[in-house]
Amino acid sequence: MSTVAPAVILVEPQLAENIGMTARAMANFGLSELRLVAPKNGWPKKGVREAASGAVHVLDGAQLYATVGEAIADLNFVLATTARERGQMKRVYAPDAAMEEVAARRGGGQRVGILFGRERVGLSNDEVSLADAIVTFPVTEEFPSLNLAQAVLLVSYEWRRAAGLARQRFDGAMTSTPASREAVLSLFESLESALGAAGFYPPHKRLGIIRNMRDRLHRMALTEQDVRTFRGALRALTRRATRAQGED
C-alpha cells in the first residue's frame, strides 16, 4: 500500500491560529500537503508559524489557489467534510471508513484531497457538490460544531491508522530483565529479617504472613531493578532504625 498522504484543502480559512494548528495536526500524523483556497486577509498570516509549534515545513510548502475548482483540478478523488446533512445524493462516510477508502485509492496511484470549510459556516452546498463523497463526524446532536484544526486532526489520525502507520511510540515493556530466583530469595530474607527485628510478626501467625507476602511479591513479577530498589529501601530503613536505637 502506498503511504503517500492525501492533500488537506482549507477553503477560505480566516484565523492564523487555525491554519497553524492545522499544520501541526497534519505533521503529527504524517500529512504534509496543505492547499489554501483564498485565505481571508491574505497569506502568510502573522502568528501562523507560532501556532504551528514547529510544523513550519507544512506551512512553507502550502500552495495557494483562487477557487476550490482550481485546488482540486489535479485530483482523482475528493472528500468534503461537513457536520450538516446537505440533501445531496452522495456517499457519506465516517472518518475511519473514509480514510480506508482513501488509503485504497492512494494504493492504486490516485491523487486524493479532503476539503475543509470556513471556520464559521463551513463549505457551501456548491463546494460540497464538487466532491465525490462526504465525511461527517459522529459528534453530539447538542454540539456538532468542530474547530477547523480539530477536524483535520481527526481525519489525519484516521488516515495514519488506515495507512498502517499508527504504531505506538513506546509500549511500556520492561527495560530491566526479570529477577533471578537467587535475587528474589535474597530479597525475601532481607525483608523478613527486617520485619522480624521490628517486631512485625505475631508469633503464632509468622509463617502464614511470610508465605502471603512472598506470594504477593511473586505476583509483581519483579525485575532485577525492582529487587535492587527494594533492597536499597530496606537498607535505608534499617540504618535509620539502628540510629534511632543508638540515640535512645
C-alpha positions in Angstrom: 0.0 0.0 0.0 1.2 3.5 -0.8 1.8 5.6 2.3 1.6 8.9 0.4 -1.0 11.0 2.3 -3.9 12.9 0.9 -3.9 16.7 0.4 -5.6 18.8 3.1 -7.5 21.7 1.4 -8.7 24.6 3.6 -11.3 26.8 1.9 -11.1 30.5 2.8 -9.5 29.9 6.3 -9.5 33.1 8.3 -7.6 32.7 11.5 -3.8 32.3 11.6 -4.1 30.1 14.7 -6.4 27.6 12.9 -4.1 27.3 9.9 -1.0 26.9 12.2 -2.7 24.3 14.3 -3.9 22.5 11.2 -0.3 22.3 10.0 0.7 20.9 13.5 -2.1 18.3 13.3 -1.0 17.3 9.8 2.6 16.9 10.9 1.6 14.8 13.9 0.2 12.1 11.7 2.5 12.3 8.6 0.5 14.6 6.3 2.4 17.4 4.6 0.4 18.6 1.5 -1.6 21.7 2.5 -3.6 23.7 0.0 -5.2 27.0 0.8 -8.1 28.4 -1.2 -8.3 32.2 -1.0 -7.3 32.6 2.7 -9.0 35.6 4.3 -6.8 38.7 4.7 -4.0 37.3 2.6 -1.1 34.9 3.1 1.1 34.4 5.0 -0.6 35.5 8.2 1.0 36.9 11.3 1.3 34.3 14.1 0.7 31.3 11.9 4.2 29.9 12.3 4.0 30.2 16.1 0.7 28.4 16.1 2.2 25.5 14.1 4.6 24.7 17.0 7.4 23.6 14.7 5.4 22.2 11.8 6.6 25.0 9.6 7.6 22.7 6.8 3.9 22.2 6.1 3.3 25.9 6.0 6.3 26.5 3.8 5.1 24.0 1.3 1.5 25.3 1.3 0.0 26.0 -2.1 -2.4 28.9 -2.8 -5.5 28.7 -5.1 -8.1 31.2 -6.0 -11.0 28.7 -6.2 -11.9 25.3 -5.0 -12.1 24.1 -8.6 -8.5 25.0 -9.1 -7.4 23.4 -5.9 -8.9 20.0 -6.8 -8.3 20.1 -10.5 -5.4 17.5 -10.5 -7.1 15.2 -8.0 -8.9 11.9 -8.8 -11.0 11.6 -5.6 -12.2 14.4 -3.4 -14.0 14.2 0.0 -15.9 17.1 1.6 -16.1 17.4 5.4 -19.4 18.7 6.9 -21.4 18.4 10.1 -24.7 19.1 8.3 -26.9 16.9 6.0 -26.8 18.6 2.6 -29.6 16.8 0.8 -27.2 15.7 -1.9 -27.1 12.1 -3.2 -23.6 11.3 -2.2 -21.9 8.6 -0.3 -21.4 9.6 3.3 -18.5 8.2 5.3 -17.5 8.3 8.9 -13.8 9.3 9.2 -12.4 5.8 9.7 -14.3 4.4 6.7 -13.4 7.4 4.6 -9.7 7.1 5.3 -9.8 3.3 4.5 -11.3 4.3 1.1 -8.6 7.0 0.7 -5.8 4.6 1.6 -7.1 2.1 -1.0 -7.2 4.7 -3.7 -3.8 6.0 -2.9 -2.5 2.5 -3.2 -3.9 2.5 -6.7 -2.0 5.6 -7.6 -4.9 8.0 -7.3 -4.5 11.5 -6.0 -6.9 12.4 -3.2 -7.8 15.6 -1.4 -10.0 16.4 1.6 -12.0 19.7 1.7 -12.4 21.6 5.0 -14.7 24.6 5.1 -14.6 28.0 6.7 -14.4 28.4 10.5 -17.9 30.0 10.8 -20.0 28.5 8.1 -18.1 25.5 6.6 -18.4 24.6 3.0 -21.1 25.9 0.7 -23.5 23.4 -0.9 -21.9 24.2 -4.3 -18.5 23.4 -2.9 -19.8 20.1 -1.5 -21.2 19.3 -4.9 -17.7 19.2 -6.3 -16.7 16.3 -4.1 -17.2 12.6 -4.7 -18.3 11.9 -1.2 -18.9 13.4 2.2 -17.1 12.8 5.5 -19.0 13.6 8.7 -18.1 13.2 12.3 -20.1 11.2 15.0 -20.5 14.3 17.2 -23.4 15.0 19.6 -26.7 16.5 18.4 -26.4 19.2 21.0 -23.0 20.5 19.9 -21.9 19.3 16.4 -19.5 22.1 15.6 -15.8 21.2 15.4 -12.9 23.6 15.3 -11.1 23.5 11.9 -7.9 22.1 13.3 -9.7 19.5 15.4 -11.5 18.2 12.2 -8.1 18.0 10.4 -6.7 16.2 13.4 -9.4 13.5 13.5 -9.1 12.9 9.8 -5.3 12.8 9.9 -5.3 10.3 12.8 -7.7 8.0 10.9 -5.5 8.3 7.8 -2.5 7.1 9.7 -4.4 4.2 11.0 -5.8 3.2 7.6 -2.4 3.5 6.1 -1.0 1.0 8.6 1.3 3.6 10.2 -0.3 4.0 13.6 2.3 2.3 15.7 2.7 3.2 19.3 5.9 5.1 20.0 6.5 3.1 23.2 4.8 0.1 24.7 5.6 0.1 28.4 7.7 -3.1 28.1 10.1 -3.8 30.9 13.6 -2.3 30.4 15.1 -4.4 33.2 15.4 -8.2 33.0 13.3 -10.4 35.3 14.9 -11.0 38.6 16.7 -14.3 39.2 15.4 -16.7 41.8 18.6 -16.0 43.8 17.9 -12.3 43.9 14.2 -12.8 44.8 15.0 -15.2 47.6 17.7 -12.8 48.9 15.1 -10.1 49.0 12.7 -12.3 50.9 15.4 -13.0 53.5 16.3 -9.3 53.9 12.6 -8.2 54.2 11.7 -10.9 56.6 14.7 -10.2 58.8 14.0 -6.5 58.9 10.3 -7.1 59.7 11.2 -9.6 62.4 13.6 -7.2 64.0 10.9 -4.5 64.0 8.5 -6.9 65.8 6.1 -7.1 62.9 5.1 -10.8 63.2 2.7 -12.1 65.8 4.4 -15.4 66.9 1.6 -17.7 66.0 1.0 -16.1 62.6 4.6 -15.6 61.4 4.8 -18.4 58.8 1.4 -17.6 57.3 2.2 -13.9 56.9 5.6 -14.7 55.4 4.0 -17.0 52.8 1.4 -14.4 51.9 3.9 -11.7 51.4 6.1 -13.9 49.3 3.1 -14.8 47.1 2.3 -11.0 46.7 5.9 -10.3 45.7 5.9 -13.1 43.2 2.7 -11.7 41.6 4.6 -8.5 40.9 6.9 -10.3 38.5 9.9 -8.5 40.0 12.8 -7.3 37.7 16.4 -7.0 38.7 15.9 -3.3 39.1 12.8 -3.9 41.3 14.9 -6.1 43.6 17.7 -3.5 43.8 15.2 -0.8 44.7 13.5 -2.8 47.4 16.8 -3.8 48.9 18.0 -0.2 48.9 14.9 0.9 50.7 15.2 -1.8 53.3 18.9 -0.8 53.9 17.8 2.8 54.4 15.1 1.9 56.8 17.3 -0.5 58.8 20.0 2.1 59.1 17.5 4.7 60.4 16.1 2.2 62.9 19.6 1.4 64.1 20.5 5.1 64.5 17.3 5.7 66.5 18.0 2.9 68.8 21.5 4.2 69.4 20.2 7.7 70.3 17.8 6.1 72.8 
